[in-house]
Every structure is written in C-alpha cells, then in structure tokens.
Amino acid sequence: MIASLIVFPAATFPVIAKRNGAKLVVLNREPTDLDPIADLVVRSEIGPVLARLAN
C-alpha cells in the first residue's frame, strides 16, 4: 500500500496496518514521523529504487 504520510486520514493507514501485524517500509528522501515504527527505512529517490527492485 502506498499512502501519503502527511494527508489525513491516509496518514493513519500505516499506523493501523502496523498495529495489525503488517510490515512497514518507508521510502522517502527525508525523515518521516513514521520512521521510528518502520521495519525498514530507505532514504533515497523513489524512482531509482523502484526501478532496481523491478529489475
């Protein structure tokens, strides 16, 4: 799931998912408020990272 970490109520979706056992990955250039609860934090541009994962 991709959700904005700023716009509510969408910003609450990752927290709700995490509370229900989901893994949380944050892929963002800058730190976010959800970094402390994330299972993995990647600081990078989304395009190049997703392109490498797709290959």
All heavy atoms as atom14 arrays in JSON, in Angstrom:
{
  "sequence": "MIASLIVFPAATFPVIAKRNGAKLVVLNREPTDLDPIADLVVRSEIGPVLARLAN",
  "atom14_mask": [
    [1, 1, 1, 1, 1, 1, 1, 1, 0, 0, 0, 0, 0, 0],
    [1, 1, 1, 1, 1, 1, 1, 1, 0, 0, 0, 0, 0, 0],
    [1, 1, 1, 1, 1, 0, 0, 0, 0, 0, 0, 0, 0, 0],
    [1, 1, 1, 1, 1, 1, 0, 0, 0, 0, 0, 0, 0, 0],
    [1, 1, 1, 1, 1, 1, 1, 1, 0, 0, 0, 0, 0, 0],
    [1, 1, 1, 1, 1, 1, 1, 1, 0, 0, 0, 0, 0, 0],
    [1, 1, 1, 1, 1, 1, 1, 0, 0, 0, 0, 0, 0, 0],
    [1, 1, 1, 1, 1, 1, 1, 1, 1, 1, 1, 0, 0, 0],
    [1, 1, 1, 1, 1, 1, 1, 0, 0, 0, 0, 0, 0, 0],
    [1, 1, 1, 1, 1, 0, 0, 0, 0, 0, 0, 0, 0, 0],
    [1, 1, 1, 1, 1, 0, 0, 0, 0, 0, 0, 0, 0, 0],
    [1, 1, 1, 1, 1, 1, 1, 0, 0, 0, 0, 0, 0, 0],
    [1, 1, 1, 1, 1, 1, 1, 1, 1, 1, 1, 0, 0, 0],
    [1, 1, 1, 1, 1, 1, 1, 0, 0, 0, 0, 0, 0, 0],
    [1, 1, 1, 1, 1, 1, 1, 0, 0, 0, 0, 0, 0, 0],
    [1, 1, 1, 1, 1, 1, 1, 1, 0, 0, 0, 0, 0, 0],
    [1, 1, 1, 1, 1, 0, 0, 0, 0, 0, 0, 0, 0, 0],
    [1, 1, 1, 1, 1, 1, 1, 1, 1, 0, 0, 0, 0, 0],
    [1, 1, 1, 1, 1, 1, 1, 1, 1, 1, 1, 0, 0, 0],
    [1, 1, 1, 1, 1, 1, 1, 1, 0, 0, 0, 0, 0, 0],
    [1, 1, 1, 1, 0, 0, 0, 0, 0, 0, 0, 0, 0, 0],
    [1, 1, 1, 1, 1, 0, 0, 0, 0, 0, 0, 0, 0, 0],
    [1, 1, 1, 1, 1, 1, 1, 1, 1, 0, 0, 0, 0, 0],
    [1, 1, 1, 1, 1, 1, 1, 1, 0, 0, 0, 0, 0, 0],
    [1, 1, 1, 1, 1, 1, 1, 0, 0, 0, 0, 0, 0, 0],
    [1, 1, 1, 1, 1, 1, 1, 0, 0, 0, 0, 0, 0, 0],
    [1, 1, 1, 1, 1, 1, 1, 1, 0, 0, 0, 0, 0, 0],
    [1, 1, 1, 1, 1, 1, 1, 1, 0, 0, 0, 0, 0, 0],
    [1, 1, 1, 1, 1, 1, 1, 1, 1, 1, 1, 0, 0, 0],
    [1, 1, 1, 1, 1, 1, 1, 1, 1, 0, 0, 0, 0, 0],
    [1, 1, 1, 1, 1, 1, 1, 0, 0, 0, 0, 0, 0, 0],
    [1, 1, 1, 1, 1, 1, 1, 0, 0, 0, 0, 0, 0, 0],
    [1, 1, 1, 1, 1, 1, 1, 1, 0, 0, 0, 0, 0, 0],
    [1, 1, 1, 1, 1, 1, 1, 1, 0, 0, 0, 0, 0, 0],
    [1, 1, 1, 1, 1, 1, 1, 1, 0, 0, 0, 0, 0, 0],
    [1, 1, 1, 1, 1, 1, 1, 0, 0, 0, 0, 0, 0, 0],
    [1, 1, 1, 1, 1, 1, 1, 1, 0, 0, 0, 0, 0, 0],
    [1, 1, 1, 1, 1, 0, 0, 0, 0, 0, 0, 0, 0, 0],
    [1, 1, 1, 1, 1, 1, 1, 1, 0, 0, 0, 0, 0, 0],
    [1, 1, 1, 1, 1, 1, 1, 1, 0, 0, 0, 0, 0, 0],
    [1, 1, 1, 1, 1, 1, 1, 0, 0, 0, 0, 0, 0, 0],
    [1, 1, 1, 1, 1, 1, 1, 0, 0, 0, 0, 0, 0, 0],
    [1, 1, 1, 1, 1, 1, 1, 1, 1, 1, 1, 0, 0, 0],
    [1, 1, 1, 1, 1, 1, 0, 0, 0, 0, 0, 0, 0, 0],
    [1, 1, 1, 1, 1, 1, 1, 1, 1, 0, 0, 0, 0, 0],
    [1, 1, 1, 1, 1, 1, 1, 1, 0, 0, 0, 0, 0, 0],
    [1, 1, 1, 1, 0, 0, 0, 0, 0, 0, 0, 0, 0, 0],
    [1, 1, 1, 1, 1, 1, 1, 0, 0, 0, 0, 0, 0, 0],
    [1, 1, 1, 1, 1, 1, 1, 0, 0, 0, 0, 0, 0, 0],
    [1, 1, 1, 1, 1, 1, 1, 1, 0, 0, 0, 0, 0, 0],
    [1, 1, 1, 1, 1, 0, 0, 0, 0, 0, 0, 0, 0, 0],
    [1, 1, 1, 1, 1, 1, 1, 1, 1, 1, 1, 0, 0, 0],
    [1, 1, 1, 1, 1, 1, 1, 1, 0, 0, 0, 0, 0, 0],
    [1, 1, 1, 1, 1, 0, 0, 0, 0, 0, 0, 0, 0, 0],
    [1, 1, 1, 1, 1, 1, 1, 1, 0, 0, 0, 0, 0, 0]
  ],
  "atom14_positions": [
    [[0.83, -1.16, 0.0], [0.0, 0.0, 0.0], [0.89, 1.24, 0.0], [1.88, 1.31, 0.7], [-0.89, 0.03, 1.24], [-1.55, 1.35, 1.34], [-2.73, 1.78, 2.58], [-2.57, 0.84, 3.96], [0.0, 0.0, 0.0], [0.0, 0.0, 0.0], [0.0, 0.0, 0.0], [0.0, 0.0, 0.0], [0.0, 0.0, 0.0], [0.0, 0.0, 0.0]],
    [[0.52, 2.21, -0.8], [1.22, 3.49, -0.82], [0.27, 4.52, -0.25], [-0.87, 4.63, -0.68], [1.63, 3.88, -2.25], [2.6, 2.84, -2.81], [2.25, 5.26, -2.25], [2.96, 3.05, -4.24], [0.0, 0.0, 0.0], [0.0, 0.0, 0.0], [0.0, 0.0, 0.0], [0.0, 0.0, 0.0], [0.0, 0.0, 0.0], [0.0, 0.0, 0.0]],
    [[0.75, 5.27, 0.73], [-0.09, 6.29, 1.35], [0.74, 7.52, 1.65], [1.93, 7.41, 1.94], [-0.71, 5.77, 2.64], [0.0, 0.0, 0.0], [0.0, 0.0, 0.0], [0.0, 0.0, 0.0], [0.0, 0.0, 0.0], [0.0, 0.0, 0.0], [0.0, 0.0, 0.0], [0.0, 0.0, 0.0], [0.0, 0.0, 0.0], [0.0, 0.0, 0.0]],
    [[0.11, 8.65, 1.59], [0.78, 9.88, 1.97], [1.0, 9.86, 3.48], [0.14, 9.43, 4.24], [-0.08, 11.08, 1.6], [0.45, 12.25, 2.18], [0.0, 0.0, 0.0], [0.0, 0.0, 0.0], [0.0, 0.0, 0.0], [0.0, 0.0, 0.0], [0.0, 0.0, 0.0], [0.0, 0.0, 0.0], [0.0, 0.0, 0.0], [0.0, 0.0, 0.0]],
    [[2.16, 10.34, 3.9], [2.44, 10.4, 5.34], [2.05, 11.75, 5.92], [2.31, 12.02, 7.07], [3.91, 10.11, 5.59], [4.4, 8.75, 5.11], [5.87, 8.59, 5.41], [3.6, 7.63, 5.75], [0.0, 0.0, 0.0], [0.0, 0.0, 0.0], [0.0, 0.0, 0.0], [0.0, 0.0, 0.0], [0.0, 0.0, 0.0], [0.0, 0.0, 0.0]],
    [[1.41, 12.59, 5.09], [1.04, 13.93, 5.54], [-0.47, 14.13, 5.54], [-1.03, 14.73, 6.44], [1.68, 15.01, 4.63], [3.2, 14.86, 4.62], [1.31, 16.4, 5.1], [3.89, 15.75, 3.6], [0.0, 0.0, 0.0], [0.0, 0.0, 0.0], [0.0, 0.0, 0.0], [0.0, 0.0, 0.0], [0.0, 0.0, 0.0], [0.0, 0.0, 0.0]],
    [[-1.15, 13.63, 4.52], [-2.58, 13.89, 4.34], [-3.41, 12.93, 5.19], [-3.24, 11.72, 5.12], [-2.96, 13.72, 2.85], [-4.44, 13.94, 2.65], [-2.15, 14.68, 1.98], [0.0, 0.0, 0.0], [0.0, 0.0, 0.0], [0.0, 0.0, 0.0], [0.0, 0.0, 0.0], [0.0, 0.0, 0.0], [0.0, 0.0, 0.0], [0.0, 0.0, 0.0]],
    [[-4.29, 13.49, 5.99], [-5.16, 12.67, 6.82], [-6.52, 12.51, 6.14], [-6.95, 13.43, 5.46], [-5.34, 13.33, 8.2], [-4.12, 13.17, 9.05], [-3.09, 14.08, 8.98], [-3.99, 12.08, 9.87], [-1.95, 13.92, 9.75], [-2.86, 11.89, 10.65], [-1.84, 12.83, 10.58], [0.0, 0.0, 0.0], [0.0, 0.0, 0.0], [0.0, 0.0, 0.0]],
    [[-7.16, 11.37, 6.22], [-6.88, 10.25, 7.11], [-5.89, 9.23, 6.55], [-5.54, 8.28, 7.23], [-8.24, 9.59, 7.3], [-8.93, 9.82, 6.0], [-8.45, 11.18, 5.53], [0.0, 0.0, 0.0], [0.0, 0.0, 0.0], [0.0, 0.0, 0.0], [0.0, 0.0, 0.0], [0.0, 0.0, 0.0], [0.0, 0.0, 0.0], [0.0, 0.0, 0.0]],
    [[-5.41, 9.41, 5.32], [-4.49, 8.44, 4.73], [-3.23, 8.23, 5.57], [-2.67, 7.15, 5.6], [-4.11, 8.86, 3.31], [0.0, 0.0, 0.0], [0.0, 0.0, 0.0], [0.0, 0.0, 0.0], [0.0, 0.0, 0.0], [0.0, 0.0, 0.0], [0.0, 0.0, 0.0], [0.0, 0.0, 0.0], [0.0, 0.0, 0.0], [0.0, 0.0, 0.0]],
    [[-2.79, 9.25, 6.27], [-1.58, 9.15, 7.08], [-1.73, 8.16, 8.23], [-0.73, 7.68, 8.76], [-1.19, 10.52, 7.62], [0.0, 0.0, 0.0], [0.0, 0.0, 0.0], [0.0, 0.0, 0.0], [0.0, 0.0, 0.0], [0.0, 0.0, 0.0], [0.0, 0.0, 0.0], [0.0, 0.0, 0.0], [0.0, 0.0, 0.0], [0.0, 0.0, 0.0]],
    [[-2.95, 7.83, 8.59], [-3.16, 6.87, 9.68], [-3.11, 5.41, 9.21], [-2.95, 4.51, 10.03], [-4.51, 7.12, 10.38], [-5.56, 6.94, 9.44], [-4.57, 8.51, 10.99], [0.0, 0.0, 0.0], [0.0, 0.0, 0.0], [0.0, 0.0, 0.0], [0.0, 0.0, 0.0], [0.0, 0.0, 0.0], [0.0, 0.0, 0.0], [0.0, 0.0, 0.0]],
    [[-3.22, 5.17, 7.9], [-3.24, 3.8, 7.4], [-1.99, 3.0, 7.77], [-2.11, 1.85, 8.2], [-3.45, 3.77, 5.89], [-4.78, 4.29, 5.43], [-4.96, 4.7, 4.12], [-5.87, 4.38, 6.28], [-6.18, 5.18, 3.67], [-7.1, 4.85, 5.85], [-7.25, 5.25, 4.55], [0.0, 0.0, 0.0], [0.0, 0.0, 0.0], [0.0, 0.0, 0.0]],
    [[-0.78, 3.54, 7.62], [0.4, 2.75, 8.0], [0.42, 2.39, 9.48], [0.83, 1.29, 9.84], [1.57, 3.67, 7.63], [1.04, 4.58, 6.6], [-0.4, 4.8, 6.96], [0.0, 0.0, 0.0], [0.0, 0.0, 0.0], [0.0, 0.0, 0.0], [0.0, 0.0, 0.0], [0.0, 0.0, 0.0], [0.0, 0.0, 0.0], [0.0, 0.0, 0.0]],
    [[-0.02, 3.29, 10.33], [-0.05, 3.01, 11.77], [-1.05, 1.91, 12.07], [-0.76, 0.98, 12.84], [-0.38, 4.29, 12.56], [-0.51, 3.99, 14.05], [0.69, 5.35, 12.33], [0.0, 0.0, 0.0], [0.0, 0.0, 0.0], [0.0, 0.0, 0.0], [0.0, 0.0, 0.0], [0.0, 0.0, 0.0], [0.0, 0.0, 0.0], [0.0, 0.0, 0.0]],
    [[-2.23, 1.98, 11.48], [-3.24, 0.95, 11.68], [-2.74, -0.4, 11.18], [-2.89, -1.42, 11.85], [-4.56, 1.34, 10.98], [-5.17, 2.57, 11.66], [-5.55, 0.18, 10.98], [-6.3, 3.22, 10.88], [0.0, 0.0, 0.0], [0.0, 0.0, 0.0], [0.0, 0.0, 0.0], [0.0, 0.0, 0.0], [0.0, 0.0, 0.0], [0.0, 0.0, 0.0]],
    [[-2.14, -0.41, 10.0], [-1.6, -1.65, 9.44], [-0.52, -2.24, 10.35], [-0.51, -3.44, 10.61], [-1.05, -1.4, 8.04], [0.0, 0.0, 0.0], [0.0, 0.0, 0.0], [0.0, 0.0, 0.0], [0.0, 0.0, 0.0], [0.0, 0.0, 0.0], [0.0, 0.0, 0.0], [0.0, 0.0, 0.0], [0.0, 0.0, 0.0], [0.0, 0.0, 0.0]],
    [[0.39, -1.41, 10.83], [1.47, -1.86, 11.71], [0.9, -2.47, 12.99], [1.37, -3.51, 13.45], [2.4, -0.68, 12.0], [3.6, -1.02, 12.81], [4.6, -1.79, 12.01], [5.82, -2.05, 12.88], [6.67, -3.07, 12.37], [0.0, 0.0, 0.0], [0.0, 0.0, 0.0], [0.0, 0.0, 0.0], [0.0, 0.0, 0.0], [0.0, 0.0, 0.0]],
    [[-0.1, -1.84, 13.55], [-0.73, -2.35, 14.78], [-1.38, -3.72, 14.56], [-1.58, -4.48, 15.49], [-1.78, -1.38, 15.29], [-1.22, -0.16, 15.93], [-2.31, 0.72, 16.48], [-1.78, 1.98, 16.94], [-2.45, 3.1, 16.97], [-3.72, 3.14, 16.59], [-1.9, 4.2, 17.4], [0.0, 0.0, 0.0], [0.0, 0.0, 0.0], [0.0, 0.0, 0.0]],
    [[-1.72, -4.0, 13.31], [-2.36, -5.26, 12.98], [-1.41, -6.27, 12.38], [-1.82, -7.22, 11.71], [-3.54, -5.0, 12.03], [-4.72, -4.41, 12.78], [-5.43, -5.11, 13.46], [-4.9, -3.1, 12.67], [0.0, 0.0, 0.0], [0.0, 0.0, 0.0], [0.0, 0.0, 0.0], [0.0, 0.0, 0.0], [0.0, 0.0, 0.0], [0.0, 0.0, 0.0]],
    [[-0.1, -6.06, 12.58], [0.89, -7.05, 12.2], [1.57, -6.86, 10.86], [2.4, -7.67, 10.48], [0.0, 0.0, 0.0], [0.0, 0.0, 0.0], [0.0, 0.0, 0.0], [0.0, 0.0, 0.0], [0.0, 0.0, 0.0], [0.0, 0.0, 0.0], [0.0, 0.0, 0.0], [0.0, 0.0, 0.0], [0.0, 0.0, 0.0], [0.0, 0.0, 0.0]],
    [[1.25, -5.8, 10.14], [1.88, -5.56, 8.84], [3.32, -5.1, 9.02], [3.69, -4.53, 10.05], [1.11, -4.51, 8.06], [0.0, 0.0, 0.0], [0.0, 0.0, 0.0], [0.0, 0.0, 0.0], [0.0, 0.0, 0.0], [0.0, 0.0, 0.0], [0.0, 0.0, 0.0], [0.0, 0.0, 0.0], [0.0, 0.0, 0.0], [0.0, 0.0, 0.0]],
    [[4.13, -5.34, 8.02], [5.48, -4.79, 7.96], [5.38, -3.42, 7.32], [4.59, -3.21, 6.4], [6.42, -5.67, 7.14], [6.61, -7.06, 7.71], [7.36, -7.0, 9.0], [7.61, -8.41, 9.51], [8.24, -8.42, 10.81], [0.0, 0.0, 0.0], [0.0, 0.0, 0.0], [0.0, 0.0, 0.0], [0.0, 0.0, 0.0], [0.0, 0.0, 0.0]],
    [[6.19, -2.48, 7.77], [6.15, -1.12, 7.26], [7.51, -0.72, 6.71], [8.52, -0.8, 7.42], [5.74, -0.14, 8.37], [5.72, 1.34, 8.01], [4.73, 1.61, 6.88], [5.4, 2.18, 9.23], [0.0, 0.0, 0.0], [0.0, 0.0, 0.0], [0.0, 0.0, 0.0], [0.0, 0.0, 0.0], [0.0, 0.0, 0.0], [0.0, 0.0, 0.0]],
    [[7.53, -0.33, 5.45], [8.74, 0.18, 4.81], [8.48, 1.63, 4.43], [7.48, 1.95, 3.79], [9.09, -0.63, 3.54], [10.3, -0.03, 2.84], [9.35, -2.08, 3.9], [0.0, 0.0, 0.0], [0.0, 0.0, 0.0], [0.0, 0.0, 0.0], [0.0, 0.0, 0.0], [0.0, 0.0, 0.0], [0.0, 0.0, 0.0], [0.0, 0.0, 0.0]],
    [[9.39, 2.51, 4.83], [9.3, 3.92, 4.47], [10.4, 4.21, 3.46], [11.58, 4.0, 3.73], [9.46, 4.83, 5.71], [9.51, 6.29, 5.3], [8.35, 4.59, 6.71], [0.0, 0.0, 0.0], [0.0, 0.0, 0.0], [0.0, 0.0, 0.0], [0.0, 0.0, 0.0], [0.0, 0.0, 0.0], [0.0, 0.0, 0.0], [0.0, 0.0, 0.0]],
    [[10.0, 4.67, 2.28], [10.93, 5.05, 1.22], [10.71, 6.52, 0.96], [9.71, 6.93, 0.38], [10.67, 4.22, -0.04], [11.39, 4.62, -1.32], [12.89, 4.7, -1.12], [11.05, 3.63, -2.42], [0.0, 0.0, 0.0], [0.0, 0.0, 0.0], [0.0, 0.0, 0.0], [0.0, 0.0, 0.0], [0.0, 0.0, 0.0], [0.0, 0.0, 0.0]],
    [[11.64, 7.35, 1.44], [11.49, 8.79, 1.35], [12.87, 9.44, 1.43], [13.78, 8.91, 2.08], [10.62, 9.3, 2.51], [9.96, 10.61, 2.22], [9.31, 10.77, 1.2], [10.13, 11.57, 3.12], [0.0, 0.0, 0.0], [0.0, 0.0, 0.0], [0.0, 0.0, 0.0], [0.0, 0.0, 0.0], [0.0, 0.0, 0.0], [0.0, 0.0, 0.0]],
    [[13.02, 10.57, 0.78], [14.31, 11.27, 0.83], [14.6, 11.85, 2.2], [15.76, 11.95, 2.61], [14.33, 12.42, -0.19], [14.4, 11.95, -1.6], [14.39, 13.12, -2.53], [13.1, 13.82, -2.34], [12.64, 14.76, -3.1], [13.34, 15.18, -4.12], [11.47, 15.31, -2.88], [0.0, 0.0, 0.0], [0.0, 0.0, 0.0], [0.0, 0.0, 0.0]],
    [[13.58, 12.25, 2.91], [13.74, 12.93, 4.2], [13.15, 12.08, 5.31], [12.31, 11.23, 5.07], [13.01, 14.28, 4.16], [13.45, 15.21, 3.05], [14.9, 15.67, 3.19], [15.35, 15.83, 4.34], [15.57, 15.86, 2.16], [0.0, 0.0, 0.0], [0.0, 0.0, 0.0], [0.0, 0.0, 0.0], [0.0, 0.0, 0.0], [0.0, 0.0, 0.0]],
    [[13.57, 12.32, 6.55], [12.97, 11.6, 7.68], [11.47, 11.86, 7.76], [10.99, 12.92, 7.36], [13.68, 12.2, 8.9], [14.96, 12.74, 8.36], [14.65, 13.21, 6.97], [0.0, 0.0, 0.0], [0.0, 0.0, 0.0], [0.0, 0.0, 0.0], [0.0, 0.0, 0.0], [0.0, 0.0, 0.0], [0.0, 0.0, 0.0], [0.0, 0.0, 0.0]],
    [[10.74, 10.86, 8.27], [9.29, 11.0, 8.45], [8.94, 10.68, 9.9], [9.73, 10.08, 10.63], [8.5, 10.04, 7.54], [8.59, 8.71, 8.07], [8.98, 10.09, 6.11], [0.0, 0.0, 0.0], [0.0, 0.0, 0.0], [0.0, 0.0, 0.0], [0.0, 0.0, 0.0], [0.0, 0.0, 0.0], [0.0, 0.0, 0.0], [0.0, 0.0, 0.0]],
    [[7.74, 11.04, 10.29], [7.27, 10.75, 11.64], [7.08, 9.25, 11.87], [7.02, 8.8, 13.01], [5.95, 11.47, 11.92], [6.11, 12.98, 12.02], [7.25, 13.45, 12.22], [5.1, 13.68, 11.89], [0.0, 0.0, 0.0], [0.0, 0.0, 0.0], [0.0, 0.0, 0.0], [0.0, 0.0, 0.0], [0.0, 0.0, 0.0], [0.0, 0.0, 0.0]],
    [[6.96, 8.47, 10.79], [6.75, 7.03, 10.92], [8.05, 6.23, 10.95], [8.01, 5.01, 11.17], [5.85, 6.53, 9.8], [4.43, 7.07, 9.81], [3.63, 6.5, 8.66], [3.74, 6.77, 11.13], [0.0, 0.0, 0.0], [0.0, 0.0, 0.0], [0.0, 0.0, 0.0], [0.0, 0.0, 0.0], [0.0, 0.0, 0.0], [0.0, 0.0, 0.0]],
    [[9.17, 6.86, 10.74], [10.45, 6.14, 10.75], [10.66, 5.3, 12.01], [11.14, 4.17, 11.91], [11.62, 7.1, 10.56], [11.69, 7.7, 9.17], [10.86, 7.35, 8.31], [12.59, 8.54, 8.94], [0.0, 0.0, 0.0], [0.0, 0.0, 0.0], [0.0, 0.0, 0.0], [0.0, 0.0, 0.0], [0.0, 0.0, 0.0], [0.0, 0.0, 0.0]],
    [[10.33, 5.81, 13.19], [10.57, 5.02, 14.41], [9.82, 3.69, 14.47], [10.27, 2.76, 15.13], [10.14, 5.94, 15.55], [10.27, 7.32, 14.98], [9.89, 7.17, 13.53], [0.0, 0.0, 0.0], [0.0, 0.0, 0.0], [0.0, 0.0, 0.0], [0.0, 0.0, 0.0], [0.0, 0.0, 0.0], [0.0, 0.0, 0.0], [0.0, 0.0, 0.0]],
    [[8.68, 3.58, 13.78], [7.93, 2.32, 13.84], [8.14, 1.46, 12.6], [7.62, 0.35, 12.52], [6.42, 2.55, 14.08], [5.75, 3.25, 12.88], [6.19, 3.29, 15.38], [4.23, 3.22, 12.93], [0.0, 0.0, 0.0], [0.0, 0.0, 0.0], [0.0, 0.0, 0.0], [0.0, 0.0, 0.0], [0.0, 0.0, 0.0], [0.0, 0.0, 0.0]],
    [[8.9, 1.98, 11.64], [9.11, 1.25, 10.38], [10.05, 0.06, 10.58], [10.97, 0.11, 11.39], [9.69, 2.19, 9.33], [0.0, 0.0, 0.0], [0.0, 0.0, 0.0], [0.0, 0.0, 0.0], [0.0, 0.0, 0.0], [0.0, 0.0, 0.0], [0.0, 0.0, 0.0], [0.0, 0.0, 0.0], [0.0, 0.0, 0.0], [0.0, 0.0, 0.0]],
    [[9.8, -1.0, 9.83], [10.69, -2.16, 9.83], [11.92, -1.91, 8.96], [12.97, -2.49, 9.19], [9.92, -3.38, 9.31], [8.77, -3.74, 10.24], [9.05, -4.27, 11.32], [7.62, -3.45, 9.89], [0.0, 0.0, 0.0], [0.0, 0.0, 0.0], [0.0, 0.0, 0.0], [0.0, 0.0, 0.0], [0.0, 0.0, 0.0], [0.0, 0.0, 0.0]],
    [[11.76, -1.04, 7.97], [12.86, -0.68, 7.08], [12.66, 0.75, 6.63], [11.55, 1.13, 6.25], [12.89, -1.61, 5.85], [13.9, -1.28, 4.76], [15.33, -1.41, 5.27], [13.67, -2.17, 3.55], [0.0, 0.0, 0.0], [0.0, 0.0, 0.0], [0.0, 0.0, 0.0], [0.0, 0.0, 0.0], [0.0, 0.0, 0.0], [0.0, 0.0, 0.0]],
    [[13.71, 1.55, 6.69], [13.67, 2.94, 6.22], [14.73, 3.08, 5.13], [15.89, 2.74, 5.35], [13.95, 3.95, 7.35], [14.0, 5.37, 6.82], [12.9, 3.81, 8.45], [0.0, 0.0, 0.0], [0.0, 0.0, 0.0], [0.0, 0.0, 0.0], [0.0, 0.0, 0.0], [0.0, 0.0, 0.0], [0.0, 0.0, 0.0], [0.0, 0.0, 0.0]],
    [[14.32, 3.56, 3.97], [15.23, 3.77, 2.85], [15.2, 5.26, 2.51], [14.15, 5.81, 2.2], [14.81, 2.95, 1.6], [15.76, 3.2, 0.45], [14.75, 1.47, 1.95], [0.0, 0.0, 0.0], [0.0, 0.0, 0.0], [0.0, 0.0, 0.0], [0.0, 0.0, 0.0], [0.0, 0.0, 0.0], [0.0, 0.0, 0.0], [0.0, 0.0, 0.0]],
    [[16.36, 5.9, 2.59], [16.47, 7.32, 2.26], [17.01, 7.45, 0.84], [18.2, 7.34, 0.61], [17.45, 8.02, 3.19], [17.05, 7.98, 4.6], [16.56, 9.35, 5.07], [16.26, 9.26, 6.47], [15.1, 8.85, 6.95], [14.15, 8.54, 6.13], [14.89, 8.75, 8.23], [0.0, 0.0, 0.0], [0.0, 0.0, 0.0], [0.0, 0.0, 0.0]],
    [[16.11, 7.67, -0.1], [16.51, 7.75, -1.49], [15.36, 8.28, -2.33], [14.24, 8.43, -1.84], [16.93, 6.37, -2.0], [17.48, 6.46, -3.28], [0.0, 0.0, 0.0], [0.0, 0.0, 0.0], [0.0, 0.0, 0.0], [0.0, 0.0, 0.0], [0.0, 0.0, 0.0], [0.0, 0.0, 0.0], [0.0, 0.0, 0.0], [0.0, 0.0, 0.0]],
    [[15.65, 8.52, -3.6], [14.61, 8.88, -4.57], [13.8, 7.62, -4.87], [14.37, 6.55, -5.08], [15.24, 9.4, -5.85], [15.98, 10.71, -5.71], [15.04, 11.89, -5.59], [13.91, 11.81, -6.12], [15.44, 12.88, -4.97], [0.0, 0.0, 0.0], [0.0, 0.0, 0.0], [0.0, 0.0, 0.0], [0.0, 0.0, 0.0], [0.0, 0.0, 0.0]],
    [[12.5, 7.74, -4.95], [11.65, 6.57, -5.15], [11.84, 5.93, -6.53], [11.86, 4.71, -6.65], [10.16, 6.91, -4.89], [9.35, 5.62, -4.79], [9.62, 7.86, -5.93], [7.95, 5.82, -4.25], [0.0, 0.0, 0.0], [0.0, 0.0, 0.0], [0.0, 0.0, 0.0], [0.0, 0.0, 0.0], [0.0, 0.0, 0.0], [0.0, 0.0, 0.0]],
    [[11.99, 6.74, -7.57], [12.1, 6.22, -8.93], [13.24, 5.23, -9.12], [13.02, 4.09, -9.55], [0.0, 0.0, 0.0], [0.0, 0.0, 0.0], [0.0, 0.0, 0.0], [0.0, 0.0, 0.0], [0.0, 0.0, 0.0], [0.0, 0.0, 0.0], [0.0, 0.0, 0.0], [0.0, 0.0, 0.0], [0.0, 0.0, 0.0], [0.0, 0.0, 0.0]],
    [[14.48, 5.63, -8.8], [15.6, 4.7, -8.97], [15.49, 3.44, -8.1], [15.84, 2.35, -8.54], [16.81, 5.53, -8.58], [16.4, 6.95, -8.82], [14.93, 6.98, -8.51], [0.0, 0.0, 0.0], [0.0, 0.0, 0.0], [0.0, 0.0, 0.0], [0.0, 0.0, 0.0], [0.0, 0.0, 0.0], [0.0, 0.0, 0.0], [0.0, 0.0, 0.0]],
    [[14.98, 3.58, -6.89], [14.85, 2.41, -6.01], [13.84, 1.43, -6.57], [14.1, 0.23, -6.65], [14.46, 2.84, -4.57], [14.11, 1.62, -3.72], [15.59, 3.63, -3.93], [0.0, 0.0, 0.0], [0.0, 0.0, 0.0], [0.0, 0.0, 0.0], [0.0, 0.0, 0.0], [0.0, 0.0, 0.0], [0.0, 0.0, 0.0], [0.0, 0.0, 0.0]],
    [[12.68, 1.92, -6.98], [11.66, 1.02, -7.53], [12.1, 0.41, -8.86], [11.77, -0.74, -9.14], [10.33, 1.75, -7.65], [9.66, 2.13, -6.33], [8.32, 2.8, -6.57], [9.49, 0.93, -5.41], [0.0, 0.0, 0.0], [0.0, 0.0, 0.0], [0.0, 0.0, 0.0], [0.0, 0.0, 0.0], [0.0, 0.0, 0.0], [0.0, 0.0, 0.0]],
    [[12.83, 1.16, -9.66], [13.35, 0.62, -10.91], [14.3, -0.56, -10.65], [14.23, -1.57, -11.33], [14.05, 1.71, -11.71], [0.0, 0.0, 0.0], [0.0, 0.0, 0.0], [0.0, 0.0, 0.0], [0.0, 0.0, 0.0], [0.0, 0.0, 0.0], [0.0, 0.0, 0.0], [0.0, 0.0, 0.0], [0.0, 0.0, 0.0], [0.0, 0.0, 0.0]],
    [[15.16, -0.41, -9.65], [16.08, -1.51, -9.32], [15.34, -2.72, -8.79], [15.68, -3.87, -9.09], [17.11, -1.05, -8.29], [18.14, -0.09, -8.9], [19.22, 0.23, -7.94], [20.02, -0.97, -7.69], [20.98, -1.04, -6.78], [21.26, 0.0, -6.03], [21.66, -2.14, -6.63], [0.0, 0.0, 0.0], [0.0, 0.0, 0.0], [0.0, 0.0, 0.0]],
    [[14.29, -2.49, -7.97], [13.51, -3.6, -7.45], [12.75, -4.32, -8.57], [12.57, -5.54, -8.52], [12.52, -3.12, -6.39], [13.14, -2.66, -5.07], [12.07, -2.04, -4.19], [13.81, -3.82, -4.36], [0.0, 0.0, 0.0], [0.0, 0.0, 0.0], [0.0, 0.0, 0.0], [0.0, 0.0, 0.0], [0.0, 0.0, 0.0], [0.0, 0.0, 0.0]],
    [[12.3, -3.57, -9.57], [11.55, -4.17, -10.67], [12.44, -5.03, -11.55], [11.96, -5.98, -12.17], [10.9, -3.07, -11.5], [0.0, 0.0, 0.0], [0.0, 0.0, 0.0], [0.0, 0.0, 0.0], [0.0, 0.0, 0.0], [0.0, 0.0, 0.0], [0.0, 0.0, 0.0], [0.0, 0.0, 0.0], [0.0, 0.0, 0.0], [0.0, 0.0, 0.0]],
    [[13.7, -4.69, -11.61], [14.63, -5.47, -12.42], [15.07, -6.65, -11.62], [15.54, -7.59, -11.85], [15.83, -4.64, -12.84], [15.42, -3.55, -13.8], [14.49, -3.73, -14.59], [16.1, -2.43, -13.76], [0.0, 0.0, 0.0], [0.0, 0.0, 0.0], [0.0, 0.0, 0.0], [0.0, 0.0, 0.0], [0.0, 0.0, 0.0], [0.0, 0.0, 0.0]]
  ]
}
